[in-house]
Amino acid sequence: MARVSGNDPLRAVSFLRSIGSYRRRRPAFAPGPQQSRDFVESEESAGTRSARTSDRRYSCLVRPLRYSINVTLDGCCDHRAFAPDEELFRHVVENFERADALLLGRVTYEMMEAAWRAPAPAGARPDWMEPFARTIDTANKYVVSSTLDRVDWNAERLRGDLGEAVQKLKRESGKGLLTGGVKLPLALTELGLIDEYELVVHPTLAGHGPTLFAGLSTRVDLKLVSRKDFGSGAVAMRYQPVR
């Protein structure tokens, strides 16, 4: 399992990612018992029950589920392909302030915990990263995993069917939920559970992958709702599904 050290927070922050919408091959699913299925996010695979377009039934909500991710101009979401700066960190904090909790898969949760859980070693990061560090350290978190025995970084493990568990969270009152990563958002998109996609496009050509939403079983049409330009040349574009 890949881990990020506490001295490498720039790599860890890139978990906040958004979407490209295009066709890919149908993903592999690994259904468990009929009444209780655990979604597993790992570096090798992500499993949840199959969801066709007609199964996208989780549209009624009280608080929205938002997804944000950084990508290069040619669509690479590898966190090593760009280096977020102070302005982007401020933007990430603003996204956190719109959410009551984070929804993370195991890989993202463990990566972020390794990099950002307090206390940090002296001199591990510049002062301008501290507002983000404090925000993510204290944020409430829900972790989707069937392999972790326990989570204790202000976190609770989600159990059972992914769609039902997330829909239950969305029915609760509040500002919203924020998710990141690659494989968990793919499963959430298959279930029609994501209400806003933010794509932060960096002015870089990586020339390689990975790319987003490989294996998405059907096209998802989106409408642009806002745009924000950064001094670095990066552009944050927010989209909502056309329902």
Secondary structure, DSSP 4 states (H G I P E B T S, - for coil): -----TT-HHHHHTT---------PPPP-----SS----EE-SS-EE-----GGG------SS-EEEEEEEETT----GGG----HHHHHHHHHHHHT-SEEEEEHHHHHHHHHHHSSSPPTTSS-GGGHHHHHHHHHS-EEEE-SS-S---SSEEEE-S-HHHHHHHHHHS-SS-EEE-SSHHHHHHHHTT---EEEEEEES---S----TTTT-SS---EEEEEEEE-TTS-EEEEEEE--
